[in-house]
Structures are given as structure tokens and as C-alpha cells.
Amino acid sequence: MRLAGLRIPLAVAVLVGLAACTALTSNGDAPPPAAGEAPPEAKQDAGPSSRDGAPADGGTDDDAPAGPSGDILGTLASGSCGIVKTQLAQAAPSLESNVLVFQAGEVYERAGLSPGGQAIFDAPNAGGSSIESEVMSFEVLRYCEGAALVKTETQILYAAPDGVGPNSITDMLVSIDGKKVGVSVTRAYKPPSQPLTDVDLKDLVEKKLEGINRSSVRVLAADKWVKQILHVFAVNKAAADGVARVWATIDPAVRADTIVLVTQTTGGGFVYCNPDPPLGSECL
């Protein structure tokens, strides 16, 4: 079920338990997870590829509404929506946050996604179990920022590995207000038995920002973006607050000019763990 329009409830329950999976994760190569688990994701360069039915360069009009409009799975309850696109020309790093709430009875399925979301749903993944977070990242950016899908992660073109640093790649290339923007997605959570500490969160965010800097150097001119977004899905308010707290302590050279968007979820256990729990529930 896809809910139309931006709805702001009077109160949103945002303090939820930590989701149950094996580790704090970001997106990338890893073996398939066991039930209730999602492995760490340290992506390796998959190189350019193509597939039948890939989205055309520039996306489609269906993927680029002007401001919050159309449908989105879940309810974007509060926080940043439409702000990121105003920061694309800024040289300084920035951090924005919002809250995405899922209700029992909603269903995460291909038919309920936008054309761009469907393309990511169908696309080959460079590794890991991150497809749900990447799909929902695009859906949030489409809904709030008017993003159109340009390329999925294995279609973006990079220079050959130089052996100097990791061959980091970006999860998707989108167009916002006619500008190419890279988007990297990660997830901040741990199982209830493992406290999610500031050390964990700083390690996660710092490594993702370093990867973003590296992929920005390696991307070829045909796909060169003006800026990158690091989209962090946080399992609860404590995790979201922690990301903001540690981000401020990271070396400015590592933060560079990246926009960090933190989306706190409620009832969004399917974003973090496999097999997917029903929407409206956490990962137990």
C-alpha cells in the first residue's frame, strides 16, 4: 500500500528498540545473510555493465515531481523534505534528518514503487543485502527532492583501479534540478544484544564518507556528479541522534562537501534485516 501526500501526525512514536541483525552495516559485497541477519557491506568496484530495461539517462518525468507529491511507501512524518536540493551548490558539508513511519498492513513490493524505484528493485546489486534501503532512499529523494534516476550502481562508469585506495562505488546516480548527484546508502543499527555506540557510528559514517570521496575521484566525466549524498537509515531516534553527534567530530576533509541525510525509521525493520519482517514491525 502506498500512502499519498505528506502527512504529519500530531505525535510519532520514534523510540523503538534496536533492530536485530548481526552487525552495524553499510552497503556492499558480502555473502547472503542468514535469517534475521544482514552482513557488513564493504563494496568493491563491479565495473560498468548494462542490462535490458535499464533506466534511460536522465530518468523519467514520473520520477521527478516538483516538491513533495505523488505517493511514497510509508509516511514521511517530520523533518527535512525539499531542503537537500537547495544545498547542491554549497561547498560546505551539511546534515539533514527526517522520520519515515511504516504501518502494519503496508507492503513493500515492486508494484507499489515509482518507476525509478522499480528499476533499482530489478537491478543487479554489487553485493550485500542492501536493496531495500537503496530502493527506499530513492523513493524518499524522489518524493522530497524531485530526484530522477539516471543510473543504478553497476552502470556508473569509473576509472580503472589504480591500486592506491579502495575501489569504492556509489549506489546510484540521480538528477535533482537538472544536476547529477551521487547517492550512497548505509544503515545504522545493531541487534538488541549489541549496544550501538558512538564508536560504531563514527566508524560507519567515516568509512562511508571516505568511500564517497574516493568514488568522486574515480567517476568518469560522463557520470560526474556535482555532489554526493550519504543517506543513512537509522533504526531509532538514539541511532539518528548518534549519527548527527559523531558526524560533527569527523575531520572536515573527510566530510568534504557531502550532504548527509539521516532518515530515522519506525516500523521499518524490513530496511535492515532479511528475511523482511512485516511493515510496521521492527527487526527482532
C-alpha positions, 0 to 999 in steps of 0.5 A, a space after each residue: 500500500 502506498 500512502 499519498 501526500 505528506 502527512 504529519 501526525 500530531 505525535 510519532 512514536 520514534 523510540 523503538 528498540 534496536 533492530 536485530 541483525 548481526 552487525 552495524 552495516 553499510 552497503 556492499 559485497 558480502 555473502 547472503 545473510 542468514 535469517 534475521 541477519 544482514 552482513 557488513 557491506 564493504 563494496 568493491 568496484 563491479 565495473 560498468 555493465 548494462 542490462 535490458 530495461 535499464 533506466 534511460 539517462 536522465 530518468 523519467 518525468 514520473 520520477 521527478 515531481 516538483 516538491 513533495 507529491 505523488 505517493 511514497 511507501 510509508 509516511 514521511 512524518 517530520 523533518 527535512 523534505 525539499 531542503 537537500 536540493 537547495 544545498 547542491 551548490 554549497 561547498 560546505 558539508 551539511 546534515 539533514 534528518 527526517 522520520 519515515 513511519 511504516 504501518 502494519 498492513 503496508 507492503 513493500 513490493 515492486 508494484 507499489 514503487 515509482 518507476 525509478 524505484 522499480 528499476 533499482 528493485 530489478 537491478 543487479 546489486 554489487 553485493 550485500 543485502 542492501 536493496 531495500 534501503 537503496 530502493 527506499 532512499 530513492 523513493 524518499 529523494 524522489 518524493 522530497 527532492 524531485 530526484 530522477 534516476 539516471 543510473 543504478 550502481 553497476 552502470 556508473 562508469 569509473 576509472 580503472 583501479 589504480 591500486 592506491 585506495 579502495 575501489 569504492 562505488 556509489 549506489 546510484 546516480 540521480 538528477 535533482 534540478 537538472 544536476 547529477 548527484 551521487 547517492 550512497 546508502 548505509 544503515 545504522 543499527 545493531 541487534 538488541 544484544 549489541 549496544 550501538 555506540 558512538 564508536 560504531 557510528 563514527 566508524 560507519 559514517 567515516 568509512 562511508 564518507 571516505 568511500 564517497 570521496 574516493 568514488 568522486 575521484 574515480 567517476 568518469 566525466 560522463 557520470 560526474 556528479 556535482 555532489 554526493 549524498 550519504 543517506 543513512 537509515 537509522 533504526 531509532 531516534 538514539 541511532 539518528 541522534 548518534 549519527 548527527 553527534 559523531 558526524 560533527 567530530 569527523 575531520 572536515 576533509 573527510 566530510 568534504 562537501 557531502 550532504 548527509 541525510 539521516 532518515 530515522 525509521 519506525 516500523 521499518 525493520 524490513 530496511 535492515 534485516 532479511 528475511 523482511 519482517 512485516 511493515 510496521 514491525 521492527 527487526 527482532 
